[in-house]
Amino acid sequence: MKPQTKQRLTNDYKFVMLSILSGVFISIGGWAYLTVGALAGMILFTFGLLSVVHFGTYLYTGTAGFRFPGKPIKLPFILIFNVVGTIIMGLLSHCLTNPMMGAAENIAGARIISGWLNCGLLAIGCGLIMTTAVAFAAKKQYLPLLFGVPVFIACGFPHSIADAFYYSACSWEFIHCAFDEILKCWAAVVVGNFIGCNIPWACGYFLTKDI
């Protein structure tokens, strides 16, 4: 195998695994939130984002608002592999005593009742908060991250990767009955997050991040 080919495969493997790991980290934060709830759960959720920043894993909402080489190609794959990480954690939750399933279904049900358009519009706020928090964290300033996560949860701003975990943690019956609505709401949140993440860029703050 040529050295260039071997290096490319190594880089691709690293990219895939770090993207999946982001989904796992966010799921752990979401797991804590579903289990504990209230303000304490919101604060514990921050562990997931802090882990993403510390290990430099690839999170959809942590990269969507930044310019980096190959972004148009890489961003969809970051999203896909983030979701793979959340599904892994969701499947794990189904294998265990799962007191958080009801909490996950409450969130999922609220999204569906709210409707895909409202979910998408609210998700813009989450994207803006995420880009702001990650930009500060890149400069070793973590307070915006510590406050930003509880803020977007308290405001009801959906996070696409967290929502992917919540949906995965719902019962099979719930997922089967509401799959179409879940898909529409989640897709709207993905778009809304992307728009919100790029508001600083659109306003002239050309942020850079290398991947």
C-alpha positions in Angstrom: 0.0 0.0 0.0 1.3 3.4 -1.0 2.2 5.7 2.0 -0.2 8.4 0.6 -3.0 5.8 0.5 -2.3 4.5 4.0 -2.2 8.1 5.4 -5.5 8.9 3.7 -7.2 5.8 5.1 -5.8 6.6 8.6 -7.2 10.2 8.3 -10.5 8.9 7.1 -10.7 6.4 10.0 -9.8 9.1 12.5 -12.5 11.4 11.0 -15.2 8.7 11.2 -14.4 7.6 14.7 -14.1 11.2 16.1 -17.4 12.1 14.5 -19.1 9.0 16.0 -17.5 9.9 19.4 -19.1 13.3 19.3 -22.5 11.7 19.0 -21.6 9.5 22.0 -20.5 12.5 24.1 -23.6 14.4 23.3 -25.7 11.3 24.1 -24.0 11.0 27.5 -24.9 14.6 28.2 -28.5 14.0 27.0 -28.7 10.8 29.1 -27.8 12.8 32.2 -30.4 15.5 31.3 -33.1 12.9 30.8 -32.2 11.1 34.0 -31.9 14.2 36.3 -33.9 16.8 34.6 -34.5 20.4 35.7 -31.6 22.9 36.1 -29.2 20.2 37.4 -29.7 18.1 34.3 -29.2 21.1 32.0 -25.8 21.8 33.7 -24.8 18.1 33.5 -25.6 18.1 29.8 -22.6 20.5 29.5 -20.3 17.5 30.0 -21.0 16.4 26.5 -20.0 19.7 24.9 -17.0 20.1 27.1 -15.8 16.6 26.1 -16.2 17.5 22.4 -14.2 20.6 22.8 -11.5 19.0 24.9 -10.9 16.0 22.6 -11.4 18.0 19.4 -14.0 15.6 18.1 -16.2 16.6 15.1 -19.7 17.8 16.1 -22.1 19.1 13.5 -23.1 22.1 15.5 -19.5 22.7 16.5 -18.3 22.9 12.9 -21.3 24.2 10.8 -20.5 27.8 11.6 -16.7 27.6 11.0 -14.8 27.7 7.7 -12.4 24.7 7.2 -11.0 22.8 4.3 -13.5 20.6 2.6 -16.5 21.8 4.7 -19.2 21.3 2.0 -18.1 17.7 1.6 -17.3 16.8 5.2 -20.2 18.5 7.1 -22.9 16.0 5.9 -20.7 13.1 6.9 -20.0 14.7 10.3 -23.8 14.8 10.8 -24.3 11.2 9.6 -21.6 9.8 11.9 -22.8 12.0 14.8 -26.2 10.4 14.4 -24.5 6.9 14.3 -23.0 7.7 17.8 -26.4 8.7 19.1 -28.1 5.6 17.8 -25.4 3.4 19.4 -26.2 5.1 22.7 -29.9 4.9 22.1 -29.7 1.2 21.4 -27.7 0.8 24.6 -30.4 2.6 26.6 -32.9 0.1 25.3 -30.8 -2.8 26.6 -30.8 -1.4 30.2 -33.4 -0.5 32.8 -34.5 2.6 31.2 -36.3 5.1 33.4 -35.5 7.9 31.0 -37.6 6.6 28.2 -40.6 8.5 29.4 -38.6 11.7 29.5 -37.3 11.1 26.0 -40.9 10.6 24.7 -42.0 13.8 26.4 -39.4 15.8 24.6 -40.1 14.0 21.3 -43.8 14.5 21.7 -43.4 18.2 22.4 -41.3 18.5 19.2 -44.0 16.8 17.2 -46.8 18.9 18.7 -44.8 22.0 18.1 -44.5 21.2 14.4 -41.5 21.0 12.1 -41.6 24.8 11.2 -41.5 25.9 14.8 -38.8 23.4 15.6 -36.7 24.7 12.7 -37.1 28.3 13.8 -36.3 27.6 17.4 -33.2 25.6 16.3 -31.7 28.8 14.9 -31.2 30.0 18.5 -29.3 26.8 19.4 -27.0 27.1 16.4 -26.1 30.7 17.3 -25.4 29.8 20.9 -23.3 26.8 19.8 -21.1 28.7 17.4 -20.6 31.5 20.0 -19.8 29.0 22.8 -17.3 27.0 20.7 -15.6 30.2 19.5 -15.0 31.2 23.1 -13.9 27.6 24.1 -11.3 27.6 21.3 -9.7 30.5 23.2 -9.9 28.5 26.5 -12.8 30.6 27.7 -15.4 28.0 28.8 -18.0 30.1 30.6 -20.1 30.8 27.5 -20.2 27.0 27.0 -21.2 26.3 30.6 -24.0 28.9 30.4 -24.9 28.4 26.8 -26.0 24.8 27.1 -28.5 25.4 29.9 -29.7 28.5 28.1 -30.6 26.7 24.8 -32.2 23.9 26.8 -34.2 26.3 29.0 -35.3 28.3 25.9 -36.5 25.1 24.1 -34.0 25.6 21.3 -33.5 22.1 19.8 -30.0 20.6 19.2 -30.0 18.3 16.2 -27.6 15.7 17.7 -29.2 15.8 21.2 -32.6 15.3 19.5 -31.3 12.3 17.6 -30.4 10.7 20.9 -33.7 11.6 22.5 -35.6 10.0 19.5 -33.3 6.9 19.7 -34.1 6.6 23.4 -37.9 6.5 22.8 -39.7 3.2 22.8 -39.9 1.2 19.6 -43.7 1.7 19.6 -43.4 5.5 19.8 -40.7 5.6 17.0 -42.8 3.4 14.8 -46.0 5.4 15.2 -44.4 8.8 14.9 -41.5 8.1 12.5 -42.6 10.5 9.7 -43.2 13.4 12.1 -40.0 12.7 13.9 -38.1 12.8 10.7 -39.6 16.1 9.6 -39.0 17.8 12.9 -35.4 16.5 13.1 -34.6 17.6 9.5 -36.0 21.1 10.3 -33.8 21.3 13.4 -30.7 20.3 11.3 -31.4 23.2 8.9 -32.2 25.6 11.7 -29.0 24.7 13.6 -27.0 25.3 10.4 -28.6 28.7 9.9 -28.0 29.7 13.5 -24.4 28.5 13.4 -23.7 30.7 10.4 -25.2 33.9 11.7 -21.8 35.2 13.0 -20.2 34.3 9.7 -23.0 36.1 7.8 -22.5 39.1 10.0 -18.8 39.3 9.1 -17.1 37.3 11.7 -15.1 35.0 9.5 -14.2 32.2 11.9 -11.8 29.5 10.9 -11.3 26.0 12.1 -9.1 23.3 10.6 -10.2 19.7 10.2 
